[in-house]
Amino acid sequence: MGIDQTASDFDQMQHQSEAFLELTHIIQTKTIPNALLFYGHENTGRKEAALIFAKGCNCKTGTALFCNTCTSCRKINNNSHPDMIFIDPPTGKNIITISSIRELGSTLSSRPNEAKYRMVLISNADAMNVQAQNALLKMLEEPPENTFFILMAIKIDLLLPTIISRCRKIRFKPLSSKIIARRLISEFQTDPEIAHIVSETVDSAFRKILACLNLTSEKDSCEKEGLNWVRRRKWLLETLIDMIKNDKDAVTKGLMLSQKLCLEPDFISDASAIMKTFFRDLMIFHILPEKIVNLDFFDSFSHISQMVHKDCYFEWLKCLYKSEKKIEANCTLRLVLDSFFLTITGNRRKVCV
């Protein structure tokens, strides 16, 4: 089962209730805007919502939001409606160029074939280059008759402000970690403990989570984004724990960890997320040990909590956030990591007996 198929089979209407309520209101009041901007993570029901909205705008029965049985609804469900236009980056490309938008303009120069409202869905609007966006802007300024645009984007800051200003923005909130874990267990038969850990550690972009667990069919992407995420996570946490527990060689171990992480720059973002859950677990362990993320390291947390003062954990986490900002500002990676791990090894006030 592919990622897109999984997402379409997953009912988002309850989780995205605010977005669906707003779209329902638009349909019922017959105030169809020229353009809408659906923004948020991938696989949060944005495409499903666009198709539901298109059905609601064009359903022939008029007795409910949509019937799913009239000719229009059935054609949209079967992806055979001539007035539902989908724009994506060309196969193997990451950019939507001006040629695609010009071709769209040619299509929109004629009236809709049969729809009351024709839909243009641009699935990766933030993948349009500047030339393509400027060409689209002209269409939004003078929209074709009986046509509405839906732009789907993750990074709306990549869109021209003039495009954003002409769209009605609807936010699709990230999937909760519990929903992600349930999907991993039910749809991919993931071990419940691993499902819990990865859903709490990796951000809610479901495609990235599947790549981390080697569950996507896109092998190249999997190799790039984290084929060995589970193994790397275990290595990183074991190394951190060993560094904290061994006072004598802590500095040496910290600098060696810094060196190894620098050799895998693509893993730095994931490593940072893993360390955040690690320090967060240390902070709450003495209060709510059953709520930690890294349950497979429970005994290690118990040991560390007896060795290191709890105030250190907050200072370590604060230092990690500062290090992230330095990395984002393109400071030298090795110097940032060296400083971070030296801070940890040099700040370990003992628990008072």
C-alpha positions as CSV (number, residue, x, y, z in Angstrom):
1,M,0.0,0.0,0.0
2,G,1.5,3.3,-1.1
3,I,1.7,6.5,1.0
4,D,-1.0,8.4,-1.0
5,Q,-3.4,5.5,-0.9
6,T,-2.9,5.1,2.9
7,A,-3.6,8.8,3.4
8,S,-6.8,8.7,1.2
9,D,-8.1,5.7,3.1
10,F,-7.6,7.5,6.4
11,D,-10.6,9.4,7.6
12,Q,-9.4,12.9,8.5
13,M,-12.7,14.6,9.0
14,Q,-12.8,14.3,12.8
15,H,-9.2,15.2,13.3
16,Q,-9.4,18.2,11.0
17,S,-12.9,19.3,12.2
18,E,-12.1,23.0,12.1
19,A,-11.0,22.9,8.5
20,F,-13.9,20.7,7.4
21,L,-16.5,22.9,9.2
22,E,-15.1,26.0,7.5
23,L,-15.3,24.3,4.1
24,T,-18.8,23.1,4.8
25,H,-19.9,26.6,5.7
26,I,-18.5,27.9,2.4
27,I,-20.5,25.3,0.4
28,Q,-23.7,25.8,2.3
29,T,-23.6,29.6,2.0
30,K,-22.6,29.3,-1.7
31,T,-19.7,31.8,-1.2
32,I,-17.1,30.0,-3.2
33,P,-13.8,32.0,-3.1
34,N,-11.6,32.3,-6.2
35,A,-8.7,30.6,-4.4
36,L,-8.1,28.7,-1.2
37,L,-4.7,27.9,0.4
38,F,-4.6,24.6,2.3
39,Y,-1.4,24.6,4.4
40,G,0.1,22.1,6.9
41,H,2.0,18.9,6.9
42,E,1.7,16.2,4.2
43,N,-0.9,13.4,4.8
44,T,-3.1,15.5,7.0
45,G,-6.2,15.2,4.7
46,R,-5.7,18.2,2.5
47,K,-6.3,16.4,-0.8
48,E,-9.2,14.5,0.6
49,A,-10.7,17.8,1.8
50,A,-10.2,19.4,-1.7
51,L,-12.1,16.5,-3.3
52,I,-14.9,16.7,-0.7
53,F,-15.1,20.5,-1.3
54,A,-15.2,19.9,-5.1
55,K,-18.0,17.4,-4.7
56,G,-19.9,19.7,-2.4
57,C,-19.7,22.5,-4.9
58,N,-20.9,20.3,-7.8
59,C,-23.2,17.7,-6.3
60,K,-26.4,17.5,-8.4
61,T,-28.8,16.4,-5.7
62,G,-28.6,19.5,-3.5
63,T,-30.1,17.5,-0.5
64,A,-26.9,17.3,1.5
65,L,-23.3,18.4,1.4
66,F,-22.7,15.8,-1.3
67,C,-24.4,12.5,-2.2
68,N,-21.5,10.3,-3.6
69,T,-24.1,8.8,-6.0
70,C,-24.8,11.5,-8.6
71,T,-22.8,11.6,-11.9
72,S,-20.6,14.5,-10.7
73,C,-19.7,12.9,-7.3
74,R,-19.0,9.5,-8.9
75,K,-16.7,11.1,-11.5
76,I,-14.8,13.0,-8.9
77,N,-14.4,9.8,-6.8
78,N,-13.2,7.9,-9.9
79,N,-10.8,10.7,-10.9
80,S,-12.5,11.0,-14.3
81,H,-14.2,14.4,-14.0
82,P,-13.0,16.5,-17.0
83,D,-13.2,19.7,-14.9
84,M,-11.0,18.6,-12.0
85,I,-7.5,19.8,-13.0
86,F,-4.5,18.6,-11.0
87,I,-1.1,20.4,-11.2
88,D,2.0,18.7,-9.8
89,P,5.8,18.8,-10.4
90,P,6.7,16.7,-13.5
91,T,7.8,13.2,-12.7
92,G,11.3,13.2,-11.3
93,K,11.3,16.9,-10.8
94,N,10.9,19.1,-7.6
95,I,9.8,22.3,-9.3
96,I,6.6,23.5,-11.1
97,T,7.8,25.7,-13.9
98,I,6.0,28.5,-15.8
99,S,5.4,26.1,-18.8
100,S,2.9,24.1,-16.6
101,I,1.1,27.3,-15.6
102,R,1.0,28.5,-19.2
103,E,-0.5,25.2,-20.2
104,L,-3.1,25.5,-17.4
105,G,-3.9,29.0,-18.7
106,S,-4.7,27.5,-22.1
107,T,-7.0,25.0,-20.6
108,L,-8.8,27.6,-18.5
109,S,-9.4,29.8,-21.5
110,S,-12.5,27.7,-22.4
111,R,-15.6,27.2,-20.2
112,P,-15.9,24.2,-17.9
113,N,-17.1,21.1,-19.7
114,E,-19.9,20.1,-17.3
115,A,-19.0,21.3,-13.8
116,K,-20.9,24.1,-12.1
117,Y,-17.5,25.0,-10.5
118,R,-14.3,23.8,-12.1
119,M,-11.4,23.0,-9.6
120,V,-7.7,23.6,-10.1
121,L,-5.7,21.7,-7.5
122,I,-2.0,22.6,-7.2
123,S,-0.7,20.0,-4.9
124,N,2.7,21.4,-4.2
125,A,2.2,25.1,-4.7
126,D,5.3,25.9,-2.7
127,A,7.3,24.0,-5.5
128,M,6.4,26.7,-8.0
129,N,9.4,28.8,-9.0
130,V,9.0,32.6,-9.1
131,Q,8.1,32.7,-12.8
132,A,5.4,30.2,-12.4
133,Q,4.0,32.0,-9.4
134,N,3.9,35.3,-11.3
135,A,2.0,33.6,-14.1
136,L,-0.5,32.1,-11.6
137,L,-0.9,35.5,-9.9
138,K,-2.3,36.9,-13.2
139,M,-5.0,34.1,-13.2
140,L,-5.8,34.8,-9.5
141,E,-6.2,38.5,-10.3
142,E,-8.6,37.8,-13.2
143,P,-10.0,34.3,-12.4
144,P,-11.7,32.4,-15.1
145,E,-15.5,32.1,-14.8
146,N,-16.9,29.4,-12.5
147,T,-13.4,28.2,-11.5
148,F,-11.7,28.1,-8.1
149,F,-8.1,27.3,-7.2
150,I,-6.9,25.2,-4.3
151,L,-3.2,25.6,-3.5
152,M,-1.7,23.0,-1.1
153,A,1.6,24.0,0.5
154,I,3.8,23.0,3.5
155,K,6.1,26.1,3.5
156,I,3.8,29.0,2.7
157,D,6.7,31.4,3.2
158,L,8.0,30.2,-0.3
159,L,4.8,31.6,-1.9
160,L,4.7,35.2,-3.0
161,P,2.8,37.5,-0.5
162,T,0.6,38.7,-3.3
163,I,-0.5,35.1,-4.0
164,I,-1.2,34.4,-0.3
165,S,-3.2,37.6,0.0
166,R,-5.6,36.4,-2.7
167,C,-6.3,33.1,-1.0
168,R,-8.6,32.1,1.8
169,K,-6.2,30.3,4.1
170,I,-7.2,27.1,5.8
171,R,-4.8,25.3,8.2
172,F,-4.6,21.6,8.5
173,K,-3.1,20.7,11.9
174,P,-0.4,18.1,12.3
175,L,-1.4,14.6,13.1
176,S,-1.2,13.8,16.8
177,S,1.4,11.3,17.9
178,K,-1.3,8.9,19.1
179,I,-3.0,8.9,15.7
180,I,0.4,8.3,14.0
181,A,1.2,5.4,16.4
182,R,-2.2,3.8,15.7
183,R,-1.7,4.1,12.0
184,L,1.7,2.5,12.2
185,I,0.4,-0.4,14.2
186,S,-2.8,-1.0,12.3
187,E,-1.7,-0.3,8.7
188,F,2.0,-1.3,8.9
189,Q,2.0,-3.8,11.8
190,T,4.8,-1.8,13.5
191,D,5.9,-3.0,16.9
192,P,3.8,-0.9,19.4
193,E,6.9,0.3,21.4
194,I,8.7,1.4,18.2
195,A,5.5,3.1,17.0
196,H,5.2,5.0,20.2
197,I,8.9,6.1,20.1
198,V,9.0,7.2,16.5
199,S,5.7,9.0,16.7
200,E,6.8,11.0,19.7
201,T,10.3,11.7,18.3
202,V,10.0,12.4,14.6
203,D,7.9,15.4,13.4
204,S,4.4,14.6,12.1
205,A,5.3,14.5,8.4
206,F,4.0,10.9,7.9
207,R,6.2,10.3,4.8
208,K,9.3,11.0,6.8
209,I,8.2,8.7,9.6
210,L,7.6,5.9,7.1
211,A,11.0,6.5,5.6
212,C,12.6,6.3,9.0
213,L,11.1,2.9,9.6
214,N,11.8,1.7,6.0
215,L,8.1,1.3,5.3
216,T,7.9,3.4,2.1
217,S,8.2,1.9,-1.4
218,E,10.4,4.9,-2.4
219,K,13.7,3.2,-1.7
220,D,15.9,6.1,-2.7
221,S,14.1,8.4,-0.4
222,C,14.3,5.9,2.3
223,E,18.0,5.6,2.0
224,K,18.4,9.4,2.1
225,E,15.9,10.2,4.9
226,G,16.7,7.5,7.5
227,L,16.8,3.9,6.5
228,N,18.8,3.1,9.7
229,W,16.9,5.5,12.0
230,V,16.1,2.8,14.6
231,R,19.7,1.6,14.7
232,R,21.1,5.1,14.8
233,R,18.7,6.2,17.5
234,K,19.8,3.2,19.7
235,W,23.5,4.0,19.1
236,L,23.1,7.7,19.9
237,L,21.2,7.1,23.1
238,E,23.6,4.3,24.3
239,T,26.5,6.7,23.6
240,L,24.9,9.6,25.4
241,I,24.1,7.4,28.4
242,D,27.7,6.0,28.5
243,M,29.1,9.5,28.3
244,I,27.0,10.7,31.2
245,K,27.5,7.6,33.4
246,N,31.3,7.5,33.0
247,D,32.8,10.5,34.7
248,K,36.4,9.6,33.9
249,D,36.2,9.5,30.1
250,A,33.2,11.8,29.6
251,V,35.1,14.6,27.8
252,T,36.8,12.2,25.4
253,K,33.5,10.3,24.7
254,G,31.7,13.6,24.1
255,L,34.3,14.8,21.6
256,M,34.3,11.4,19.8
257,L,30.4,11.6,19.6
258,S,30.7,15.1,18.1
259,Q,33.2,13.8,15.5
260,K,31.0,10.9,14.5
261,L,27.9,13.1,14.2
262,C,29.8,15.5,12.0
263,L,30.5,12.7,9.6
264,E,26.7,12.2,9.1
265,P,25.4,15.8,8.6
266,D,22.1,14.5,7.1
267,F,21.4,12.8,10.5
268,I,22.0,16.0,12.6
269,S,18.3,17.1,12.5
270,D,17.1,13.6,13.6
271,A,19.9,13.4,16.2
272,S,18.7,16.7,17.7
273,A,15.1,15.4,17.8
274,I,16.2,12.2,19.5
275,M,18.3,14.1,22.1
276,K,15.4,16.4,22.9
277,T,13.2,13.4,23.8
278,F,16.2,12.0,25.9
279,F,16.6,15.2,27.9
280,R,12.8,15.6,28.2
281,D,12.6,12.0,29.6
282,L,15.3,12.8,32.1
283,M,13.4,15.9,33.3
284,I,10.1,14.0,33.9
285,F,11.4,10.6,35.0
286,H,11.4,11.3,38.7
287,I,7.8,12.6,38.5
288,L,6.1,10.6,35.8
289,P,8.4,7.7,34.8
290,E,5.6,6.0,32.9
291,K,5.3,9.0,30.5
292,I,8.8,8.8,29.1
293,V,9.2,8.4,25.3
294,N,12.2,6.1,25.3
295,L,10.7,3.3,27.3
296,D,13.4,0.8,26.1
297,F,16.0,2.8,28.2
298,F,13.9,2.9,31.4
299,D,16.6,1.3,33.5
300,S,19.2,3.8,32.2
301,F,17.0,6.7,33.2
302,S,16.6,5.2,36.6
303,H,20.4,5.0,37.0
304,I,21.1,8.5,35.7
305,S,18.5,10.1,38.0
306,Q,20.4,8.8,41.0
307,M,23.7,10.2,39.6
308,V,23.0,13.6,38.2
309,H,21.1,16.6,39.7
310,K,17.7,17.1,38.0
311,D,18.5,20.8,37.4
312,C,21.2,19.7,34.9
313,Y,18.6,18.2,32.5
314,F,16.9,21.6,31.9
315,E,20.3,23.3,31.3
316,W,21.3,20.6,28.9
317,L,18.0,20.9,26.9
318,K,18.4,24.7,26.9
319,C,22.0,24.3,25.6
320,L,20.7,22.0,22.8
321,Y,18.2,24.6,21.6
322,K,20.9,27.2,21.5
323,S,23.1,24.8,19.5
324,E,20.3,24.2,17.0
325,K,20.0,27.9,16.4
326,K,23.8,28.2,15.8
327,I,23.6,25.3,13.3
328,E,20.7,27.0,11.5
329,A,22.8,30.1,11.3
330,N,25.5,28.1,9.5
331,C,28.0,28.1,12.3
332,T,30.8,25.5,12.0
333,L,29.1,22.2,12.9
334,R,32.0,20.6,14.6
335,L,32.6,23.6,16.9
336,V,29.0,23.8,17.8
337,L,28.8,20.1,18.7
338,D,32.1,20.1,20.5
339,S,30.9,23.0,22.7
340,F,27.5,21.3,23.3
341,F,29.0,18.0,24.5
342,L,31.7,19.7,26.5
343,T,28.9,21.6,28.3
344,I,27.1,18.4,29.1
345,T,30.2,16.7,30.4
346,G,31.3,19.7,32.4
347,N,27.9,20.3,34.1
348,R,27.0,17.3,36.1
349,R,26.3,18.3,39.7
350,K,25.9,15.2,41.8
351,V,22.7,14.4,43.7
352,C,23.1,15.3,47.3
353,V,23.0,12.3,49.6
